[in-house]
């Protein structure tokens, strides 16, 4: 089972909408049923509980008998936030035993699977996966897991795969969680800025863990800042750097000088961008949704990790690329003059990963609540 705080934080809009439209909503936290740290993880979930809308009734049983009593005494459906791994199989057992419909919600909008460097770490990880696969073949998980009565998903390709599995009784394609946040935010759309999406190549922890040597910090920022300043000057637009959420602000002045930088406001500033620049970042989704021109900054001086990540995004979008280490102002002016949006690829991405249901301006949490209400006969409050 994942962090309850993370679950509540990621699905905040869904929780808020459920509390708004349904009378009886419960949050069942079974993490304290077992005392073993291996199974339940002794974390304090009070912060997560306070993040829930006030109408949610938090149920936190300490014994298995209390869980069974709760499941037996309520006519309910269960929206799943637990796993399919063995520590949670007991929950699936009781959902099956009491014939309680199970609902999965997977409304992420991920598109790229990056290649990883061949290393002893990855060889070891591959062997572990093979061992786990062998174990699953001997003890099939579907023998222990409850069937999924309704599977809400925003990825059309994933939806098609699930439809071929007998375990998923109904698969419903909805819009993505990413699209929900944009609809709720309703940011001003303009062309006031040049926006750079930071992905921290000199500091990226994952590439270090996988055995790569990051690009030299001084070399990177010297070239990046010179390029960003040139593009900003040519277009006559203010530069805004949208920092990676994990960027250490203590390095800000050393890395970016006095240039304007913001954190946790990426969608807001991309909505107001004339041009978006990036290396590799899922935040570029914002540029696609808002129909912004994009240039991908690449270069031979990056390590293989960054190069492959950049290639993964370019394979999907075919963005115009610019070598940030080898450029002249005349070539930049030429690129900017001819820069256009590939509407066909933008629309493909939107229809397959963002607005996948085909219903514009409708959040996934509304689609999900409406479907649950209709299918399971759960009445919504007046006015909803």
Secondary structure per residue as TSV (DSSP state, phi and psi in degrees):
chain	resnum	aa	ss	phi	psi
A	1	X	-	360.0	134.0
A	2	X	-	-79.4	177.6
A	3	X	-	-61.3	127.8
A	4	X	H	-66.0	-35.8
A	5	X	H	-61.9	-41.2
A	6	X	H	-64.7	-43.7
A	7	X	H	-59.8	-48.5
A	8	X	H	-66.0	-39.0
A	9	X	H	-65.6	-44.9
A	10	X	H	-68.1	-36.4
A	11	X	T	-105.3	28.6
A	12	X	H	-55.8	-42.6
A	13	X	H	-65.0	-37.1
A	14	X	H	-66.1	-45.9
A	15	X	H	-60.6	-43.4
A	16	X	H	-61.5	-42.0
A	17	X	H	-69.6	-41.1
A	18	X	H	-59.9	-42.0
A	19	X	H	-65.3	-29.7
A	20	X	H	-76.2	-37.7
A	21	X	H	-103.2	-19.3
A	22	X	-	-112.6	146.1
A	23	X	S	-75.2	-49.2
A	24	X	-	-111.0	106.1
A	25	X	-	-126.4	129.4
A	26	X	E	-118.5	149.5
A	27	X	E	-117.8	106.6
A	28	X	E	-94.2	110.5
A	29	X	-	-102.7	107.1
A	30	X	-	-99.3	12.8
A	31	X	T	-67.6	-17.0
A	32	X	T	-106.0	11.5
A	33	X	S	-68.2	-41.6
A	34	X	S	-105.5	146.6
A	35	X	-	-86.8	-17.1
A	36	X	-	-66.2	128.1
A	37	X	H	-63.2	-32.1
A	38	X	H	-60.7	-37.4
A	39	X	H	-89.8	-43.6
A	40	X	H	-114.9	-20.8
A	41	X	-	69.1	108.4
A	42	X	-	-81.4	72.2
A	43	X	-	-107.4	152.2
A	44	X	-	-85.8	118.6
A	45	X	-	-103.0	11.3
A	46	X	H	-58.8	-39.0
A	47	X	H	-61.5	-41.1
A	48	X	H	-64.8	-40.1
A	49	X	H	-61.3	-38.8
A	50	X	H	-71.9	-17.9
A	51	X	H	-78.5	-18.0
A	52	X	S	-73.5	149.6
A	53	X	-	-58.8	149.2
A	54	X	T	-59.2	-27.8
A	55	X	T	-73.3	-16.0
A	56	X	-	-70.3	133.3
A	57	X	E	-97.6	115.9
A	58	X	E	-85.1	124.2
A	59	X	E	-113.3	119.3
A	60	X	-	-128.6	77.1
A	61	X	-	-68.1	149.5
A	62	X	S	-104.0	-15.2
A	63	X	S	-127.9	153.0
A	64	X	H	-60.8	-36.4
A	65	X	H	-61.8	-32.4
A	66	X	H	-70.7	-36.7
A	67	X	H	-63.7	-47.7
A	68	X	H	-61.2	-41.5
A	69	X	H	-63.0	-42.0
A	70	X	H	-64.9	-45.5
A	71	X	H	-64.5	-37.1
A	72	X	H	-72.9	-30.4
A	73	X	T	-92.7	2.3
A	74	X	-	-129.0	136.2
A	75	X	-	-84.7	106.8
A	76	X	-	-146.1	168.6
A	77	X	E	-120.6	153.4
A	78	X	E	-114.5	119.3
A	79	X	E	-89.0	117.5
A	80	X	-	-77.6	130.1
A	81	X	-	-128.7	17.3
A	82	X	S	-110.4	176.2
A	83	X	-	-98.6	-179.7
A	84	X	S	-108.0	9.3
A	85	X	S	-81.8	164.5
A	86	X	G	-56.7	-32.5
A	87	X	G	-62.1	-20.8
A	88	X	G	-105.6	5.1
A	89	X	H	-61.6	-30.5
A	90	X	H	-62.5	-33.2
A	91	X	H	-65.9	-45.1
A	92	X	H	-58.3	-38.9
A	93	X	H	-57.6	-46.2
A	94	X	H	-76.1	-27.9
A	95	X	H	-64.7	-39.9
A	96	X	H	-67.7	-44.5
A	97	X	H	-60.2	-40.5
A	98	X	T	-97.6	10.4
A	99	X	T	52.6	47.6
A	100	X	-	-95.8	124.0
A	101	X	E	-61.0	134.5
A	102	X	E	-107.7	132.5
A	103	X	E	-118.9	130.9
A	104	X	E	-108.3	142.1
A	105	X	E	-127.5	118.8
A	106	X	E	-133.2	88.4
A	107	X	-	-113.0	31.4
A	108	X	-	-73.7	166.8
A	109	X	-	-131.8	63.3
A	110	X	-	-94.4	143.2
A	111	X	-	-127.8	-23.3
A	112	X	-	-113.9	132.8
A	113	X	-	-109.6	109.7
A	114	X	-	-84.3	146.1
A	115	X	-	-73.6	149.0
A	116	X	-	-118.8	151.9
A	117	X	-	-67.5	138.3
A	118	X	-	-71.3	123.0
A	119	X	-	-151.4	169.3
A	120	X	H	-61.8	-35.2
A	121	X	H	-61.4	-46.8
A	122	X	H	-70.9	-33.7
A	123	X	H	-61.7	-42.8
A	124	X	H	-64.0	-42.3
A	125	X	H	-64.2	-38.9
A	126	X	H	-63.0	-41.0
A	127	X	H	-64.3	-38.9
A	128	X	H	-62.8	-41.7
A	129	X	H	-64.0	-40.4
A	130	X	H	-64.5	-39.4
A	131	X	H	-64.5	-42.3
A	132	X	H	-63.3	-40.7
A	133	X	H	-63.0	-40.8
A	134	X	H	-62.8	-41.5
A	135	X	H	-64.0	-40.9
A	136	X	H	-64.7	-34.3
A	137	X	H	-66.5	-34.9
A	138	X	H	-78.4	-33.0
A	139	X	S	-128.7	78.2
A	140	X	-	-56.1	128.8
A	141	X	G	-63.3	-28.5
A	142	X	G	-67.0	-15.3
A	143	X	G	-71.3	-20.0
A	144	X	T	-110.4	-23.1
A	145	X	S	-87.4	146.6
A	146	X	-	-73.8	148.0
A	147	X	-	-66.1	150.0
A	148	X	B	-93.3	114.2
A	149	X	S	-71.9	-40.2
A	150	X	E	-141.0	130.4
A	151	X	E	-119.9	109.2
A	152	X	E	-92.3	128.2
A	153	X	E	-146.6	146.4
A	154	X	S	-107.7	6.6
A	155	X	-	-109.6	112.4
A	156	X	H	-62.3	-36.4
A	157	X	H	-67.7	-41.1
A	158	X	H	-66.1	-38.4
A	159	X	H	-59.7	-42.5
A	160	X	H	-63.9	-39.1
A	161	X	H	-64.6	-43.5
A	162	X	H	-66.1	-31.2
A	163	X	H	-65.8	-18.6
A	164	X	T	-90.8	1.9
A	165	X	-	-104.8	130.6
A	166	X	T	-69.0	-16.1
A	167	X	T	-72.4	-23.8
A	168	X	B	-100.5	107.3
A	169	X	S	-72.9	-35.8
A	170	X	-	-143.7	133.3
A	171	X	E	-117.2	123.9
A	172	X	E	-119.8	122.3
A	173	X	E	-85.9	125.6
A	174	X	-	-121.6	174.8
A	175	X	-	-71.4	171.7
A	176	X	-	-92.5	158.5
A	177	X	H	-61.0	-35.9
A	178	X	H	-59.8	-43.9
A	179	X	H	-64.9	-36.5
A	180	X	H	-55.9	-47.6
A	181	X	H	-63.6	-34.8
A	182	X	H	-70.8	-40.0
A	183	X	H	-64.0	-41.5
A	184	X	H	-70.0	-37.3
A	185	X	H	-71.2	-41.0
A	186	X	-	53.4	55.6
A	187	X	-	-71.5	153.0
A	188	X	-	-64.4	135.8
A	189	X	-	-109.0	125.3
A	190	X	-	-154.6	-170.4
A	191	X	-	-129.8	48.2
A	192	X	-	-86.6	-19.5
A	193	X	E	-131.5	160.1
A	194	X	E	-102.0	123.0
A	195	X	E	-115.0	130.7
A	196	X	E	-110.6	129.5
A	197	X	E	-95.8	107.4
A	198	X	-	-73.0	135.6
A	199	X	-	-128.4	12.7
A	200	X	-	52.8	50.9
A	201	X	T	-52.4	-38.4
A	202	X	T	-73.7	-16.9
A	203	X	T	-117.6	-0.4
A	204	X	-	-60.6	110.0
A	205	X	H	-63.3	-34.9
A	206	X	H	-65.3	-40.1
A	207	X	H	-66.4	-32.9
A	208	X	H	-68.2	-44.4
A	209	X	H	-61.5	-29.9
A	210	X	T	-91.1	5.7
A	211	X	T	95.9	11.0
A	212	X	-	-91.9	155.8
A	213	X	-	-104.9	112.9
A	214	X	-	-62.9	159.2
A	215	X	-	-64.0	148.3
A	216	X	-	-59.2	129.9
A	217	X	H	-60.3	-48.0
A	218	X	H	-63.4	-44.5
A	219	X	H	-60.4	-44.3
A	220	X	H	-63.6	-53.7
A	221	X	H	-71.6	-30.9
A	222	X	H	-60.6	-47.5
A	223	X	H	-72.5	-41.1
A	224	X	H	-62.7	-49.9
A	225	X	H	-63.4	-38.8
A	226	X	H	-63.1	-41.2
A	227	X	H	-68.4	-45.8
A	228	X	H	-61.8	-42.0
A	229	X	H	-63.6	-39.6
A	230	X	H	-65.1	-46.0
A	231	X	H	-65.1	-41.4
A	232	X	H	-60.7	-42.2
A	233	X	H	-67.6	-43.6
A	234	X	H	-60.8	-42.8
A	235	X	H	-83.3	-15.1
A	236	X	T	68.4	33.4
A	237	X	-	-122.3	146.7
A	238	X	E	-69.2	138.7
A	239	X	E	-86.9	134.8
A	240	X	E	-128.9	127.2
A	241	X	E	-100.9	118.7
A	242	X	E	-93.7	104.0
A	243	X	E	-69.4	146.8
A	244	X	-	-62.6	141.5
A	245	X	T	-55.0	-27.8
A	246	X	T	-95.6	4.0
A	247	X	-	-64.1	135.7
A	248	X	-	-82.5	111.3
A	249	X	G	-61.7	-18.7
A	250	X	G	-63.2	-23.1
A	251	X	G	-91.4	-0.6
A	252	X	H	-59.2	-51.2
A	253	X	H	-66.8	-39.5
A	254	X	H	-65.0	-38.6
A	255	X	H	-84.3	-45.6
A	256	X	H	-115.3	1.1
A	257	X	T	63.1	-134.0
A	258	X	T	-96.8	10.9
A	259	X	S	-65.8	147.6
A	260	X	E	-68.8	126.5
A	261	X	E	-134.6	140.6
A	262	X	E	-132.8	157.5
A	263	X	E	-130.9	143.0
A	264	X	S	64.8	21.9
A	265	X	-	-130.5	28.1
A	266	X	H	-61.2	-51.1
A	267	X	H	-60.7	-39.8
A	268	X	H	-60.2	-42.4
A	269	X	H	-85.5	-30.2
A	270	X	H	-63.4	-36.6
A	271	X	T	-60.6	-23.4
A	272	X	T	-108.0	20.4
A	273	X	E	-94.3	141.9
A	274	X	E	-81.4	-35.9
A	275	X	E	-148.1	140.9
A	276	X	E	-116.9	131.2
A	277	X	E	-117.1	142.3
A	278	X	E	-162.2	169.0
A	279	X	S	-101.7	-69.3
A	280	X	S	-155.4	116.6
A	281	X	-	-166.0	136.8
A	282	X	G	-65.9	-15.4
A	283	X	G	-63.4	-15.0
A	284	X	G	-65.8	-15.6
A	285	X	H	-52.0	-38.1
A	286	X	H	-59.2	-41.6
A	287	X	H	-64.6	-35.7
A	288	X	H	-68.2	-46.3
A	289	X	H	-61.1	-40.9
A	290	X	T	-88.7	3.3
A	291	X	T	65.2	44.8
A	292	X	-	-97.5	149.9
A	293	X	E	-72.2	142.7
A	294	X	E	-133.4	138.4
A	295	X	E	-122.9	131.0
A	296	X	E	-96.6	123.8
A	297	X	E	-89.9	119.3
A	298	X	E	-126.3	-173.7
A	299	X	-	166.0	147.2
A	300	X	T	-69.1	-16.9
A	301	X	T	-82.2	-7.5
A	302	X	S	-73.0	155.7
A	303	X	-	-77.1	172.0
A	304	X	H	-63.2	-32.4
A	305	X	H	-59.3	-51.7
A	306	X	H	-66.8	-39.9
A	307	X	H	-60.3	-45.5
A	308	X	H	-67.3	-36.9
A	309	X	H	-64.5	-41.9
A	310	X	H	-62.3	-43.3
A	311	X	H	-61.5	-35.7
A	312	X	H	-62.3	-41.7
A	313	X	H	-71.7	-38.9
A	314	X	H	-68.2	-29.2
A	315	X	H	-62.9	-34.3
A	316	X	H	-80.9	-44.1
A	317	X	H	-108.3	-18.5
A	318	X	-	53.7	46.2
A	319	X	-	-64.1	151.5
A	320	X	E	-64.7	132.2
A	321	X	E	-108.6	153.9
A	322	X	E	-140.2	124.9
A	323	X	E	-72.9	112.4
A	324	X	T	-75.3	-7.0
A	325	X	T	-105.0	-15.6
A	326	X	S	-134.4	92.0
A	327	X	-	-151.5	159.0
A	328	X	-	-129.3	152.0
A	329	X	H	-60.2	-35.2
A	330	X	H	-63.3	-38.1
A	331	X	H	-71.3	-33.9
A	332	X	H	-66.3	-43.6
A	333	X	H	-60.6	-37.9
A	334	X	H	-65.8	-42.9
A	335	X	H	-63.6	-46.3
A	336	X	H	-63.9	-36.6
A	337	X	H	-64.3	-37.7
A	338	X	H	-100.3	6.0
A	339	X	-	-69.9	128.5
A	340	X	-	-135.7	167.0
A	341	X	-	-93.6	135.5
A	342	X	-	-85.8	88.5
A	343	X	H	-58.0	-36.7
A	344	X	H	-62.6	-44.9
A	345	X	H	-72.5	-37.1
A	346	X	H	-61.2	-47.1
A	347	X	H	-65.5	-36.3
A	348	X	H	-62.6	-45.0
A	349	X	H	-63.5	-45.6
A	350	X	I	-60.3	-44.1
A	351	X	I	-76.1	-20.8
A	352	X	I	-103.8	-16.9
A	353	X	I	-133.1	-19.8
A	354	X	I	-116.4	-64.0
A	355	X	S	-103.7	60.8
A	356	X	T	-74.4	-21.7
A	357	X	T	-77.6	-15.1
A	358	X	S	88.0	-5.1
A	359	X	-	-98.8	106.5
A	360	X	T	-75.5	150.6
A	361	X	T	64.7	20.3
A	362	X	-	-121.2	116.2
A	363	X	-	-68.3	153.0
A	364	X	H	-64.4	-33.7
A	365	X	H	-66.3	-27.9
A	366	X	H	-72.8	-44.3
A	367	X	H	-60.2	-42.4
A	368	X	H	-67.0	-47.3
A	369	X	H	-63.3	-41.1
A	370	X	H	-63.0	-42.2
A	371	X	H	-67.1	-42.9
A	372	X	H	-62.4	-44.1
A	373	X	H	-59.9	-45.8
A	374	X	H	-70.8	-45.6
A	375	X	H	-69.7	-41.9
A	376	X	H	-102.6	4.3
A	377	X	T	66.7	32.4
A	378	X	-	-94.0	112.8
A	379	X	-	-68.0	145.1
A	380	X	-	-96.6	156.9
A	381	X	-	-65.5	156.3
A	382	X	T	-55.6	136.0
A	383	X	T	89.0	0.1
A	384	X	-	-120.7	360.0
